[in-house]
């Protein structure tokens, strides 16, 4: 069975908050912590509530930028992610950098992706099957941008592509993911 620590990013942000004095940076980190916890929990309303009006995401891949644009587009992205249980992931954060304008995280991203979600992606649609589940592992760097009200307006993600991508057998599925499938 694949083991995921789905709270790792939330825990790292919490630790960093304890060592951060700047009120602005603390607000940014707290907003990001709420966002990460809501994504982990599949809490769409709270997740979208962390976004500013001018939200645009950039997910840089070989094909270019494939991230959702506008607050409505990002909301739909998260709705689709939660409805298909694509929010079951671990971001093992190895580095977190914060200044007054941006939070940067770097680490290893491990995602359990349902085939129904994978077939929607142009690069995966050729091999993915809607009734299967997949493991994706990659290195990832994300730049989180904030507006003047310190709401999240950007998640700019960079990766070198998957380091591992394969179909998962049912017995490999994490228990919380399998429970979502049964719900």
C-alpha positions, 0 to 999 in steps of 0.5 A, a space after each residue: 500500500 502506498 503511504 502518504 503523509 497528507 498533512 506534511 505541508 500543513 505541518 511544515 507551514 505550521 512550524 514556519 509560522 512559529 518562527 515567523 515574526 512579520 505580521 504580513 508574512 504570518 498572514 500569508 503563511 496562515 492563508 496558505 496553511 488554511 488553503 493546504 488543509 482545505 485541499 487535503 480535506 477536499 473542503 471546496 468552500 474553504 479552499 476557494 475562500 482563500 483565493 483573491 479576485 485576480 487569481 490565475 494559476 500557472 502550471 508549467 509543463 513541456 506543452 507550456 502553461 496549462 494552469 487554470 485562469 481567473 478565479 472562476 477557472 481555478 474554482 472549477 479546477 478545484 471542484 473537478 479535483 475534489 469531485 474526482 478525488 484528485 486531492 489525495 496527495 503528499 507534498 513533502 516540503 523540503 524548503 519553504 521561503 517567504 518574503 513580503 510578496 511570495 511564499 515558495 515551496 520545494 519538494 517531492 509531490 506524490 499524487 494518487 490520480 484517478 483515471 477519470 481525472 487523468 484522461 482529461 489531461 492532454 499528455 496522459 489521455 493517450 494512455 490513461 484509462 478512466 477506470 484505473 488509478 495512477 501514481 505520479 511522483 515528481 519534484 515540484 517548486 511552487 510560487 504562491 502569490 498574494 494580492 494587497 488583501 493577502 489573498 492567494 492569487 497565484 500558484 505557479 508550479 514548475 516540475 521536470 515532469 514525472 519521475 514515476 508514473 504508473 497504474 496502481 493495483 487496488 491493494 496499493 491504494 492508500 486507505 483514505 483514497 480507497 475509502 473515498 472510492 467506496 463513499 
